[in-house]
Amino acid sequence: MNEIQVLKGENKRQRYESLVAALYQDVFRYAYWLCKSKPLAEDLVQETFLRAWRSLESLQDDKAAKAWLFTILRRENARLYERYRPELVDIEGQSIAENDELEPDSRMERELLHNAINRLESEYREPLLLQVIGGFSGKEIADILDLNNNTVMTRLFRARSKLKQEFNLESDATER
């Protein structure tokens, strides 16, 4: 190998390591929301980053890395379900937060919100998670999901409306 190839390989490794360091937690959180199993999420993230390493040259702009990784993750998740249906695991009582020392009320509120989001139809849940967990704009979500930007904005609005309605109904029921 000549010196240029060595430098190119070293730059690729450094670029990859910086992407992993910066985006691993976001990618894992999204994977966990998709599959609702910590071990499966870890496998999906590992496969996502492996595929990212193999095709790192195709990433033209590091600013687009998060959307690129989320797209790879979504495709990996879809491939997984094409091959087999894993045993479903109930995630109640499990936490993806590193610091689980929340007050009981905060923990309960987080669990209620988590369950409400999971009850949303996929067409509403996925854009909402990409926005909330991934921090993507409507246009970025449209690119990731291969949808029209207006469609994404409508789905985000409807997802929030459904959540508001559900929590208003729950609070009305507890006040009676």
SULLINDA-V72282 format. One record per run of one state. SS is the DSSP state (H for helix, E for strand, - for the rest). FROM is the first residue (numbers start at 1). TO is the last residue. If there is no record, write none. Layout:
ss/from/to
SS/FROM/TO
SS/FROM/TO
This chain:
ss/from/to
-/1/2
H/3/35
-/36/37
H/38/54
-/55/55
H/56/58
-/59/61
H/62/83
-/84/103
H/104/119
-/120/121
H/122/132
-/133/137
H/138/145
-/146/148
H/149/175
-/176/176
